[in-house]
């Protein structure tokens, strides 16, 4: 799983200034040093193990995951680890209703998918003016309309690229920084899906089902915790595939 040394080297133990703390994190704080709260890494290991077991179990039953982290230092990690384990991801601004009004969001996603497919054949044309000319000729539109169409696709890509294959509400959500991603946390609670999250000393652990006390600002901390959740999902998916193969073999036999 993970040991104290790995967590220390990644800076997982560094919390926020005491003035910013949330009293509900009291049980996860080891001490205060120079006005900074130090997270109890024994609690981190316990809660991370618990979260990984839940993630593994959900994945072993074919469950789908959504990773969310829109702060700059989390974006690349969230995208990379989500893609590694086959999860959906959101790394730009959370769009209100992504979970609570998914039907409407899905309509926008379909529009993005259609637009992406329409423009796919022009992607390799590096010169913009040539690309717009070819688009105009092939699609029967003006260059101005071609430019507008490409800009719309690029804008939509920022929000929908990581969820374009999400056909229904996922079974679980993993979040980095529940204060910043409060809307995602709130929507997950409303629709009733399992929530796992990195919670720093300024957060409220009661807002999610499986809080992992950890520094949610340091890149190495985010990388370590997120990769462990991704590993657990991959293990669960392996179990799911094995079960499917055994069931198919039994049917065939």
N, C-alpha and C positions, 0 to 999 in steps of 0.2 A: 504494500500500500504506500506508505510514506513515513519517514521518521522525523524526529525533532531536528536533526541536523539539516535535512533538506529544507524544512520549513524556515529555520533560522537563516540559512543562506539566501533564501528567496525573500526574506523580509516580511514573512507572513505575520509576524508577531507585532509589528508596529501599528498601533491604532492612532486615533486622533488626539488632539489636545483635550485635557480634562474638561475644559469649558464647553466642548462640543459633544460630550458624551451623552448617550441615551441610557438612563438608569436601568432599563430593561436588559442591558448587556452586562450587568453587574456580575452574573455568574460565569461570564466568559473572560473576565479581566483578571490577569495574574497580579499586576502591580502598576504603580505609577512611577515613571522615571522622568525627571526634569519636566514635569507638567504634561508628559505624554503617557497615555494608557498603553500598557503592554498586554497583548492578548495571551491568554493561557493556551499554549500550544497542545497541551494534553486534551483540552476541550475541542480544539480544532481537529485533532486526529480522530477523536471519538465521533464528532458530528460529520466529518468528511467520510468516514467509514460507513456511517449510517446512510448518508446521502448516496454514496456509491452503490450500496446494497439495493436501495430503492430504485435507482436508475437502471441497474443491471436487471432487476426483476421486471420493471416496466418494459424494457427492451426485449427481454426474453419472451414476452407475450405479444411481441409485434408492435409495441407502443411507439409513437412518434414524439420527437422532442423539438422544442424551439429554444434556441440560445439567443439571449439578448444582452447587448453591451454597447452602448452608444458613446461612451466617453472615449476620447482619442486613444488613450493607452490600451483600451480593451478591444477596439475595433478589429484589428488584424488577427488578434488571438482568437476572438469569438468566431470570426469567419473561417479561419484555418481549422480550428478544432471541431466546429460544427460540420464542416465539409468532410473532415476526416472520419467522423462517426455517422455521417448520413443524416444529420439534423438540419432543420431549417434555421435561419439566422436573421437577426435584425441588428444592424450596426449604425444605421442613421437614425433620425428622429422617429420615435415610436408614433405610429399613426393611430389616433384614437379610434377605437372600434375594431382593431385588428383581431381581437378575440370576441368582444361583446357584440359586434355588428359584422361578423365575418362574412355573411352573405353579400353585403354591399362591398366589402373589401375584396371579396373573391371576384366580383364583377370587374373591379379595377385591375386586378391581377390578370384576368382573361384578356382585357384590352391590351395590357402590357405584353402578354405572350403573343397575341396576334400581331402587334406592332413589331415585335422583335423578329417574328418569322417573316413578316413582309420585307423588312430591311436587311435580313441576314445576307442575301446575295450581294449586297453592296458594301459589306463591312471591309473587304480586302482592298477596296479602292482608296489608296492613301490620300490622293489629292482631293480636297473638299469640293472644289468647283466641278471637277470631273464627276465626283460621286453624286452631287446634286443634279448634274446634267443627266446622268444615267438614270437616276431615280425618277426624274421628271418624265423622261422619254418612256421608261418601262411602265410607270404607274399612271401616266396620263394626268400629271399635275404640273403646276408651275414650279420653278426653282425655289421661289419664296415658300411655297407650301412644303417642298421637300425639306428645306432648312427647318421649318417649324415642326415637321414630323419627327426629324432626327432629334431635335432639342427636347421634344416631348418624351421620346423614348428614353433618352439619357436621364431626364429628370425622374421618370418613373423607375428607372433601373436602381436609383439610389435607395428607393424605398421597398421595391418588390423583388429585386434580384435574388434575395435569400429565401423568399417564401413563394416564388412563382410556381412551385410544384406542390404547395400545401393545399390539398383539396378539401380538408376539413380541419376543425380545431384540433391541435395536437393533444397528446395525453399528458404531457409534462412540459414545464418550462424551467430553464436554468438562467439565472440572472446575475450579472455583476453590478453591484451597487444599487441596492433597493431604494435608496433615497433619490437618486437620479432617475431611476426607472420606476418611479412610484406608479405611474399609469399602467405599466405592464403588470406590476404586482397586483394592483387593484382589479384589473380585468381578469387576471388568473383566478383571483378569489371569487369573483362574480360568477364565472363560468364553471368553477369547481374543478379545475385541473391541478395536478400535483405541482407544487412549486419548490424548487431548490435554489438557493442563492448564497453568494458570498455576502456576509453581513459584517461591516466594520463597526467600530465602537460607537459610531454616531447613528447607527440604524436601529430599527425595532425588529428583533428576531421573531416576534409573534405574528408578523405580517405574512410570513411564509411557512410552509409545512416543514421544510428541512433547511434551517439556517446553518451556514458554515462560518463560524467566527474567523475572519481573516482580513488582512489589509487588502482593500479593494481598489487601491490607487497605484501600487507598485506593479510594474510590468511583470517582473519575475514571479510575484505572488499570484497574479491573475493567471499567468501561464501555467504555473504548477497546479493550482486547484482546478482550472478548467480542463487541463489535460487528463487529470485523474477521473473527472466526470465523463469525459470522452472515452477513456479507456474502459470504464465500467459499462457504458452503452455498447461499445464494440463487443465486449464479452457477452453481454446479454443478447445481442443480435446473433452472435455465433451459436448460442444455445437455441435460439429461436429457429435458425436455419437447420440445425441438427435435428430438432424435434420434427420439423416439417419433412425432412428427408426420411426419418424413421417412419412417420405416418404414411408417407407415399409408398415406402417399401412394403409396409404391412398391407396396404390396399392392393398393391400389385401382386403381392404374394398370396 
